[in-house]
Amino acid sequence: MSKKRSIEEINEKIRKGKAVVLTAEQVAAMGREETPAVIAEKVDVVTTGTFGPMCSSGMFINFGHTDPPMRMERITLNNVPVFAGIAAVDAYIGATETALPHDQYGGAHVIEELIAGKDILLQATAKGTDCYPRTEVKTLINRATVNEMIMFNPRNAYQNYNVAVNSTSKMKYTYMGTLLPSFGNATFSTSGELSPLLNDPEMRTIGVGTRIFFGGTTGYVAWHGTQFNTGKPVNENGIPVGNAATLALIGNAREMNTKFIRAAYFEKYGVTIFIGVGIPIPVLDEDMARRVMIRNSQIETNIIDYGSPGHDVLGRADYKSLFSGEIALNGKKIRTAPLSSLRVAREIAETLRLEITAGRFLLTAPVEAFTKTPGLNNLDIRL
């Protein structure tokens, strides 16, 4: 009879120090020799990890009130514009917002520097009201002086993502990095068999309220991410091909570590931020064991031509080939390079494994499962 267990039963084993916790790479290797039934019997939790550019990220900040009070209406942090259209001294800084007048420094850098404890220049103006009479302020803030630093990222941890190539005769500068002309290189940005949502492709154990490793501390899945798409085709191994599900994540940025939150600038594209995410996958039964056994050779994604106006699909590649440094497309060998860091992804998975093994990180059942979606809407330009 197939082994079945609940999340609470697994947590009880974690509390007693008896849980068997392996990284996704370790289980993938184990799966070469063992059946799903054996893995379901022997393994309680599988840890995952990814560390790559995730542009749809940002931070809520509460600066604290001035004396006399002020409703901040126009705000910059180190000359980076900040969204101030909420409460008096609340703001949201987006990772890809850039400083004036250039675009090589932006919100991601401010976020990283705040997490590091550095001083940041706050400048704000307002029209002034009877209840908020102050009209301007200029001061320095840091992690210790503000009330809250809440990382809230609307779209992180893509379940899968495309490979980028360039068919044209000109260099292309993109969010997938610099693409050489005439298929001179191919870039990709997923940690393969370590990637969180590829180890639970139907998201049986991941949903609203799932506890995760987020930027070096504990965070949570707040909701499904924007552009969440479960309508993508799947391959013979049940893996969505191309950019499918996403997660909205929340966590206390004051507790985060700049090892796992890093600003970056992509040439002639702009600012982005590298985010470290790790999710524990409870092995509830034989079906989950089969999922977490997935190997890079079984995970495929689309090869997309970023040189064509419609970003044409040219073929597929598996992650074993992508990580080997070379793929073949129409008889042509193309050099590959990951945008995400496999080394840091492995560190995240191992850190999470050690935290669970030590009893410091318990698993959570989702408060609510995600609703499946048939696809995404494109913007209908009606004017």
N, C-alpha and C positions, 0 to 999 in steps of 0.2 A: 504494500500500500504506500502511495506517495506521501512523503513527509509534508505536513502543513503546520505552520506556527503563526501566531499573531504578533503584532508589534509589541504588545505588552509582555508577552512571553519572552521575546527577544530582550526587551528592556530589563526584565528580571534577571536574565543571564548576564547582562552588562553590569548590573548592580553587584552581582555576586562574583564578577571577574571571570566568568566562564564562557563568555561569548567568543565565537571564532569570527574574527574580522579580517578580511583580506582586501587588498586593492583590486580594482577592476583588471589591471594587467595580470596580477597573480591568478585571478580566477580564469581569465582568458587562457593563460598557460595551462592551468589545471584542467581546463575543458578539453585540451588535446588528448588527455588520457582517460578522463572520467566522464560518466554520463550525467545528464541533468539530475537524475534521481540521486546519484551519489553526492553531487554538490549540494542539493537541497538538504540532504541528511547531515552533511559535515559543516556547512558554512552558514552563519547567521546573518552577517552584514557584509556588503561590498561597498567600498568607498571609491568615489570618483573625483575628478578634478579637471579644471580648465582654467587657463590664464591667457586671455587674448583681448584684442581691442573691442570694446563694447560702447559704441558712441552714445547710445540712448541711456545715459547715466547722469546723475546729478545729486545735489545735496540741498536739503532744507536747513536753513540757519536761523536761529533767533538771537539777535544781537544784544538784547536787553534794552530797556528804555533809557532815554536821555533825560536830563533835568535842565530846563523844562521839557516836557515830552514832545515827541515829534512823530508824525506819520510819514515814514520814508517812502517817497514816491519815485525817485530816480536814484538808483544805487549802482556804484561800481566797486569792485574789489580788485585791487592792483590794476585798475583801469579796465577790468573786464565787466561789461554790463551784466546786471543781475536782475532777474524778474522780481518785481516788488508789488505786483498786483494782488497781494493777499492782505495780511493784517499789518499793523503799524510798523513793527520791527521784525517781521518774518520775511524771508526771501528764499528764492530757489536759484541756485547757480547750476546751469547746464554745462556738462563737460566740454561740449564742442563750441560754446560761445567764445569769441576771441576778443583780445584786448584791442583798443584803439591806439594807434592807427594801423597796426600790422596784425598778422594772423598766426604768428608762430608761438604765441603765448596765449593761453586761454583758461577756461573754467577748470579743465582737468589739472592744470598746474596749480591753480589756487586750491583745489580740493586736496591734492597731494601735500602741498605746503601746510595747509591747516592741520592735516592729520599728523604731519611731522612736528607740529608745535611752533611753526614759524609765525612771525608777525605779518599781518596782511593789512594793506592800506584800505580803509573803508571811507568812501565819500558818498554822501547822500544829500539830496535836496528835496524840498517840499514847498507847497504854496502857503502852508500855515493855516490852521483853523482855530476856533475858539478852544477846542479841547486838546489840540496838538499845535501849540503856537510856534514851536521852533521850525526854522526854514532851512537850515543847513547844518551839517556836521562833517568833520574830517578828523579821523583818529586811527589808531592801530588796534586791531583785534587779533586774537589767537585762540587756540583750542581751549585755553584756561579761562578766557574772559567771556566767551559767548555762553548762552544758556543751553542750546542744543545744536548738535551737528548730526542730522539724520540723513544717511545715504538712502535715497529712494531712486531706483533705476527702473524705468518703465519697460525696458526690453533688454534682457541679458540672457546668456546661456543658450544661444540658438541650438536647437536639436541637431541640426546639420547645416552646413553652408556650402555654397558653390565654390568650385575652383575657378580662378580668374585667368584668362589668357587674352592676348591682343593680336588680332589678325592684320592690323593695319601696318603701314610703313612708318608710322610715327609713334614715339613714346607716349604712353598714357599714364597719367598720374591720378590714382584712385584711392578710395578707402581700403582697397585690397593691396595697396602699395604701388610701387612703380612697375608697370608692365612693359617689357621690352617689345619692340616691333617684331612682326613676322613670327609670332609664337616663340619668342626668345626665352620666355620663362613662364612659369605657372605658379600662382600663389594660392594658399588655402589657409583656413583659420578655424580648425576644429581639432581637438585632442584625440580624435579617433575613439578607440576602445576605452579610453579613460573618460570620455565626455559624459556628463551626467545624464542628459535626456536620451542618449543612445543606449544606456543600460536599463532604461525603463521606458521604451518607446511609446507604450500606451498609457504611461503615467498612472499606473495603478497605485503607486506608493507616493507620488509627488502631487501636491495640490496646495490649496490655500492653507497656510499655517505650517507647512513643512519646515522643520529646523534644518539649517544648512551652515556650512562654513562660508563666510562672506568677508572677503578683504582682510582676513587674519583674525576674525572674531566670529561669534555666533550671529547669524542673521536668520531671516525667515522669507519664505515665499509669500508675498502679499496678495498676488492675483496672477492670472495668466498675463503674459507680456503682450505688448502691442504687436500687431502683425502675426498674432498667434494663428497658425494654420495647420489643422490636422487633416486637411483635404489633399495633402501631397501624396503622390503614388509611393508605394513601398516596394522594396525589392523582395527577392525570394526568402530573405532572412527576416522579413518584417521590419526593416529599417526604412524610414522615410528618406526619399532621395531629394536632396536640396533643402532649402531653408524652410523649416516646418514650425514646430512649437517653440515658444519662448516663455520666459518667466519675468515677472515684475518682482524685484527684490527690495527688502528693507533691512536696515541695520544701523547700529550706533557707530557712526564714523569716528567718534572720539576714541573708541577702543580698537580701531583698525590699525593696520601696519602698512607702511609704504612699500614693504617687500611685495605686497599683494594688491596695491593700488598705485599705479604708475601712469603719469602723464606721458604723452607722446605727440610728436608732430610728423605727419606724413607729407612729404615734399609736394608742394603745389596742390595739396588737397586741404589740409587743415589739421586741427587739434583733435585728438581722441584720447581715450583713457583705457588702460589695461586693467581688467578686473579679475580677481581670483575667486573662483566659486568651486565649492565641493559639496556634493550631496551624498548622504549615505543611503544605500538601497537595501532594505530588509529583504532577505530571501524567504519569502512567505511560503513558497511551494515550488513544485517542479517547474512550473511555467516561468516563474521569476528566475529560477536557476538557469533555465535555458536562455533567458534574456541577458543576464549578466555574463554569460560565457562568450558573448559576441567578440569576434576578433577583427582586427583591421582589414583583413582580406575579405570579410563579409559585409563591410560597411562601404557603401558607394555614395557618390554625390555627382552632381552635374558639372560638366565643364562648360563654362559660359564665356562667350566672346565679348569682352568689355569694349572692344573696338567697334562693334556693330551698334547702330542706334537702338535696336530692339533687344540687345543683349541675348543673342541667339544661343540656343543650346547646341553644342557641337558633339557631345558624347558623355560618357561616364568614366569615372576613375574610382578605384578603391583606395583605402587609406594605407594599405600595405605598400602599394606602388607610390603613393604620394610621399610617404615617409622615407622611401628608399632613395629619393632624390631625383627620380625620373619617371615620367609617364609617356605613353605612346598615344598619339592622336593622328589618325589617317596615315599611319606609317612613319610619322615624324617623331623623334624622341625630343621631349621637352623637359628642361631642368625644372625642378620644383623647389619651393621654399615655403615653410610655414610662417605665418604671421604670429601665431600663438606660440607660447613657450612650452614644449613638452617637459622640459626639466622642472619648471615651476608647477605644472599640472601634476607631475609625479610627487613633488614635495607636498602639495595640497592634499592629495589622496593619502599619502603616508602620514601626514600630520593628523588628519581626521581619523585615520585608522588607530593611531596611538591614543588620541583623545577618547575614542569609544572604548578601546581596550582597557584604559585606565579608569573607566567609569565616570568620566567628566562630561560626556556628551551622550544624552539619551535621544532616542528616536521619537518622532511625533507622527501620529496618523493625521492625514489631511482633514481639516475642518470641513472642507468642501472639495469635491472633485471638479476638474475642469470639464466644461462642455465642449463637445466636438464641434468643429466648424467646417463648412463645406469649402471654404476658400476665402479670398480677400477681395475687397472692392478696390478698384482704381478710382482716382479722382476724376469725376465727370466735369470737364471744363465747359460751362454753359454760357459764358459771356463772350 
